[in-house]
């Protein structure tokens, strides 16, 4: 039996997850940076391709844990490259080869099936809001 039949379920969580309807609140980069798991009273957030996911309560994103490097950032390049290096946790990914862009798309799908979407990153206009 080929693996093609299993492909749609590839990113499905092992246990069903009830997600809230996605929000489209605008989230600034400054606010996102505060949501890195180290600031009491703030959620833990990770942005992928401009969409912000709430990963609060997931231990792997807590300070000192494997994926804490992604918290409070838009680590597109790191996710696309399967990297845990802080210097790779940047939003720019447009120059990557198509196969790495596909990996990033897969991560987006993975997150969207597990974590609530709490907003979109606000485009940096250079103005202080």
N, C-alpha and C positions, 0 to 999 in steps of 0.2 A: 504494500500500500504506500502510495507516495505521500509526501508531507504537504501537498497542496491543499488537501481537504482541511488540514488543521490551521492553515495560514490565517483565516479571519479571527481565530481564537488565540493567536500567538501572543497578543498583548492583554488578554483578559486576565483580571485578577483571579487568584485561586479562590477567594471568597467574594461573593457579590458585595458591591459597595454602592450605597445609596448616596449619590452626589446631589448637591443643591444645584438649581438652575444657574448657568454661568452668568456672572456679572460683567458689566462693561465699564465699571468705574475707572476713572483715570488715576493712575498711580505714578508718582514722580520717581525719578531715579534716587533722589535724596531719601524719600520714604522707604523705597525698596532696600536701600543700603542699611537702614535701621532694622530691617526685618531679617537679620542674619542669625537669630537665635540667641543673641547675647544681651538684648535689651528687654528688660521686663516690661510687660504690658503690650509688646508688639508681637504680631504673629510671625511665623517663620515662612518666608516666601521665596520662590524660585520663579524666574521669568524665562520663558522659551519663546523665541521669535515674537516678542512683544506681548505675549499672553502671560498673565501672572497667576501662578498656582499657589495655594496655601498648603504647605507641607507640615504645618504645626502638628505636633504630637507624633510625628514619625521620627523615631530615635536616630535613624541613620543620618539625619540632617542636623542633629544637635551639635553644639560646639565640641570639637575634639573627635567627632565620629567621621566615618569614611566620606560621606557626601556633604559635610559641613562647608566645604570649599565652594559649593554651589549656592548656599543660602545667602539671600540678600543681593543676589546678582542675576544677570542675564548671561549665563555661561554657554552660549550657543556653540562657540568654537570648541570648548572643552568637551561638551556632550557629543558633538559631531566627530571628534577625534578620540573619544573614549579616554580622555585625559583627566587626571585628578590634580594637575598642576595649577596652582593659583594664577600663574601668568597666562594660562589658556582660558581662564574664566572671563571672557570678553564677549560682547554681543556680535562682533563682526564674523561672518561666516561666508559671505557672498563669493569670496575668492577660492573657496574650497572645491575640490573635485566633486562631481555629482554623487559618487558613492558615499562620500562623507555627508553630503546634504541629505541623502536618504537615511543615514544613521540618525541625523538630527530630527528628521520627520518621524522616524520610529520612536525616538524619545518623546516627542510631542504627543504621539498617540498613546504611549505608555502612561505619561503623566495625566492625560485627559481622561483616562479610564480609572484613575486612582485618586486624584486630588481635585478639590473644588477650584474652579476658575473664579478668581476674585476681582479681576480687572485686566486692563490693558495698560502698558507703559505709555506714559505721556511723552510725546515727541519733545525733544529738548529744543526749545525755541531760543534759549539764551537769556530769556527774561526771568527775573526773580519773581516767583509767585508766592 
